Structures are given as structure tokens and as C-alpha cells.
Amino acid sequence: MKDKKILALKNEILNFILKRAFLYNPEKPFVLSSGKESPYYLDCRKITLYSLTFGLIGHFFGKKLNI
């Protein structure tokens, strides 16, 4: 039962990442901090600082640390 709950939470976070943080624009590539260009950009600030996902991420950190 725990495995299903964890899988559901992971899927929920993945959906937030795809909707809020994953950006794709092949016509106007993003300039990365290295100076390279990429059509893909993952802005994790939009997930880690978002109130609905903040608790989910904290939950997984706690699991990883066995808290």
C-alpha cells in the first residue's frame, strides 16, 4: 500500500514539473549559465518554491533521510 502512495506522490510531482518547470522552445533556445544554448530548460525554482509541491518534496527528503 505504501508503494502505491509513494508512486502516486511521485507522479503528482512529475506532473507539476511538466506543467510548471519544463520549458521547450526550439525556435529560440535558452542560453544556459555555461553560455551554451539548449531548446530545453528545467526551472526547478518553479517547483521547489511552489506551495503545492513544497510539502511533497519535503516528504521525499524525509523518506530519503529516514525521518
C-alpha positions as CSV (number, residue, x, y, z in Angstrom):
1,M,0.0,0.0,0.0
2,K,2.8,2.4,0.8
3,D,4.4,1.8,-2.6
4,K,1.2,2.9,-4.3
5,K,1.0,6.1,-2.2
6,I,4.7,6.9,-3.0
7,L,4.2,6.2,-6.7
8,A,1.1,8.5,-6.7
9,L,3.1,11.3,-5.0
10,K,6.0,10.9,-7.5
11,N,3.5,11.1,-10.4
12,E,2.0,14.2,-8.8
13,I,5.4,15.9,-8.6
14,L,6.2,14.8,-12.2
15,N,3.0,16.4,-13.4
16,F,3.9,19.7,-11.7
17,I,7.4,19.6,-13.2
18,L,6.0,19.1,-16.7
19,K,3.4,21.8,-16.3
20,R,5.4,24.4,-14.4
21,A,9.1,23.9,-14.8
22,F,9.9,22.1,-18.1
23,L,10.3,24.6,-20.9
24,Y,10.9,23.7,-24.6
25,N,11.5,26.2,-27.4
26,P,13.5,25.0,-30.4
27,E,13.0,28.3,-32.3
28,K,14.5,30.4,-29.5
29,P,16.9,28.3,-27.5
30,F,17.7,29.1,-23.9
31,V,21.1,30.4,-23.0
32,L,22.5,28.4,-20.1
33,S,24.8,29.7,-17.5
34,S,27.7,27.9,-19.3
35,G,26.9,30.0,-22.4
36,K,25.7,27.1,-24.4
37,E,22.2,27.1,-25.9
38,S,19.6,24.5,-25.4
39,P,16.0,24.1,-26.6
40,Y,15.2,22.6,-23.2
41,Y,15.2,24.2,-19.8
42,L,14.2,22.9,-16.4
43,D,13.5,25.7,-14.0
44,C,13.3,23.8,-10.7
45,R,12.6,27.0,-8.7
46,K,9.1,26.9,-10.1
47,I,8.6,23.6,-8.3
48,T,10.7,23.9,-5.1
49,L,9.2,27.3,-4.3
50,Y,5.6,26.4,-5.2
51,S,3.4,25.9,-2.2
52,L,1.6,22.8,-3.6
53,T,4.9,20.9,-4.2
54,F,7.0,22.2,-1.3
55,G,5.4,19.7,1.1
56,L,5.7,16.8,-1.4
57,I,9.4,17.4,-1.9
58,G,9.9,17.7,1.9
59,H,8.1,14.4,2.3
60,F,10.5,12.7,-0.1
61,F,13.6,14.3,1.5
62,G,12.3,13.0,4.9
63,K,11.9,9.5,3.4
64,K,15.4,9.6,2.0
65,L,16.8,10.6,5.4
66,N,14.7,8.1,7.2
67,I,13.0,10.7,9.3
